[in-house]
């Protein structure tokens, strides 16, 4: 087919055709693909119910029939126009916008509905350009999908059932009332081509808009035609209607609105289909869950809790009833919970009778109920073969009826109205009419639920909002209801009554013209009496004037002429009617006299056919007397005429009667003969019945027999099934490979273990065994089979698998049937590899044990431990060489001899123990024995002996085994070691130093006596503690930390030494030279630490003293040198010559030196006055003569006093020797010393130097001489005392007062 | 130096003290002391103030001149130490690290130079 305008269309996709088929679908599919146009621009997708287990060859079958490419759908494959896409059998197919998506099949999905699934996605993706075709098949797959396609504006086609092999699927689709075309498969391609061209024409936006405008212009005409079906769509939203009209036009391939209007006018079916399209309902169970939650909480619960009043709910526009049942479920559930016995009623109304039928049936597909919560599903829906069915309990509270919300009087006293997604189809004026109706319908403060995009159309005063989002409203009880049933238009006739459709709403009742009014007025006031009479002679209508001629008869009131009109009129009217009816034209009976109250009047009675339906207009025309006869004549004529009439009628009735009688008689004859026939037949039937009775009894008995046999067979069958199952279990559980072969060596059956040996699989039964590669090599199979067959003896063989070396024991037995007939062979393969291995293992073990026995024997003989075995009498049963050597006899010499004989010294010490072992049966271990044996009679030896009971098989102790270890040497060694250790301990304890042994982690193991005693510690106070935590270091955390650090360093191999204070008894601190040294083993591993220290407190003190002394010494030396420097400077000032200066200085230095000598000799502890004086005066003192005499006490002087006085005495003596008493032989000096005061001074100690006998003294001219300077100025200062120097004539007198002695 | 050029000398060895005094007097200084003990020096200081002071560190019998030195420092009187110990040895309290020191025996010029330096600092 060539398309207009766009040329070849294969490049663009204009629409997508989903073809669903099941059983019997191949044939129509082939028919369809064979006729498909090559370039329609449609893509075809075939979804066929196929077994997922078997590979499909559908694409091959279809490819043979068509020129179009046929391809299997792969995931993500692009949708290609003018190609046939086959859905794979293993997955379900869905559509993306331009490609296919494969969805793994859900095995739990019941029933599997791939066609619905595909159609639904087709609807979603393609919308109006989606076409679905439902072909032959059983079940209902495709129906829900078709509904979806239709709801999306797509097109549905079903194969007509008369040429479908399995009409279930197409019929279910047709039953929805939504299918656009029902036709044989061979016509489908042409239809598709038409649709494609329509799609193409519609695909341009411009043309579509153009068409829409055209439709809009003529919309009122179209709706008027549709209105004839009894529905008024004039107030519906135009856009929706236009869309649906355009779609119908497409399907009818009419391009102009005029053409479509013609079609509508001519074809009632088309009007019906358009109506159907207008009414497509969109509903489902629990649509908008949250709305339902809210309704349950706010509406249903309160209603369910309300007692005593019936609950009434109304769902206008209920479509197929899902909403009604959803609400019913919630209501019933709630009411049961509240245990409320109130009657429940839920009204579902719609104008679509098809939907209502569906709703009333209460049947829904699996897909439809998937929104129903599980608890409700289980409670209120029952699964049946085609889906689910509403259970009767729920069904009986739901009432479905046709009702037009906009036209019919509303229901009343309703508690809750759910009117969702109905108003959107209505124009605003219609909505404004509906809302007051709902307000009227709802009672009290009942609720109203609207769809999400619907509102109150401005009537906000009638309802108040409960939940804005969910559009739940509450009726305002106080608002005035603006709806009145009385003011409402007359109800239209119910649909389906066959009456003429009258559009009352559009009838211009109130708009009557003046002319009509005049006519009506005339008819009421001045017209002749007239009436409308029905076909059966009933009076349908009476005019005002006619009422005078009505006189109903007694009895049940009726409107038939005979019982309703005045008797005078009855006959003539019937006559006129009969004539008019017979001829079909107006007929008049003239001059009928009618007696009315008060007068008698003459009328002409005219009957005229009226309208079409055998109705007649009856008119009474009053005859005028002017007709030329008196009333009397007229009456006479009338009577005459009536007589004639009666005579005629009488004759006619007689004729009729005789004819009827004749007919009756012949009927009677017929009846009689029939009766006879029936009687005979009855007889026949009677006899047949008896025969049947007999047969029945026979059958009964046969049946009983069969029952018995059946029971037995059932029993047998059960046993067989059990036996079979046992056998099956045996087969499957046994590890033994068993192979059953028939006489021809074909496989009959085998156990699973056999598959390991032969590569047989479950479906290999029947194939010859020789076909299979065996893992065991068994070429002799056939030969063995022959042999078994010949002598019926079992053959056994050992077979080895080549690869793994497993060993099998094969037994081939004849297969005997129960009647002992040879029917093949049974081959049993026992895996004896394990047994083989065990045997080999045993042999190896035996050998091993033999070797071990020899080893043990050798060991017994060569072990350094002495061993023997003694019987109850302590006679040697066995003895090894070592013990024989200890005993000092050859081993053989012992056997059979008593122990007492062989080791007489030892025997008494051990015999008791050995007997004890015999008595108690318990071993005695580790006994030390000391004694002498004949081997070394002079050396005391020590052994450790063990005695073990040796039991016979019965458990009786029949011998004891001895085990003797010599420890003489070890004993000696241990003693030495102990002595050595004790010596070391003594050394350690007697050391001056402190010593301790630590573990590498610092734990104190041992401390020597000095360390413990010095701190007055007991072992338990410190041993085992960390060294740094002990008393010795407890005076300072810092010290303890330092010790810890030292120990850690030592533990890593370092030797650490430093001086540190330790705490000893009484908290005193002493300084020790502390050392931690590691002790390492042969491998350099630190095994312990030795901490040691010795008291260096004394040494420290000595060092301090020494330092002080050195300082003092330096001070003294420096002071001395300074003194010397001072002296030298004084002397230099007065020096006359260098030699004189030298002499004088030397003399002074010598004096100082002497004093120093004296002090040093005394350890600088000071000296006595005598000694100091002697130093200078000694040249003038001898044994015989002493020129310097000392009188009084000798006094002790401190070093400073010694030095000062030493220098002073030197000056005095020198001066005396030069100028004074000592310058002459007879002069002498008296030094008077007193301790305890003198008259001249306050100082306690006094020294008075007095010269006598020398030359006359005069005070020196120059008193600044060094001598006087020293004595007068220096001495007093140095002594901190008093010095007076008097130059008395008889000699110098020097008085020196000293403070209390410091020395 | 116009109104006060008295130098206080504290030295327990009278001969050495007098020698120092003589050296200073020769250089036209007045000398207070030599005092042999801190007590004497303190007593004098209660009445008078020298331009500077020379202090022997070791005043015999285990006493020293540090207390006195601290008093002088507090009174802002400059002073120098004379010591028998080697100058480098840490016998002198750290607070006097900056105090000039002379090691005995010292020459008269050294003494005068030090006093001059000290008295300049004072003025």
Interface residues (C-beta under 8 A of the other chain):
Chain A: X1111 X1114 X1115 X1116 X1117 X1118 X1119 X1121 X1122 X1123 X1124 X1125 X1126 X1127 X1129 X1130 X1200 X1204 X1270 X1273 X1274 X1275 X1277 X1278 X1280 X1302
Chain B: X13 X14 X15 X16 X17 X18 X19 X22 X34 X36 X58 X60 X61 X83 X84 X85 X86 X91 X103 X104 X105 X106 X108
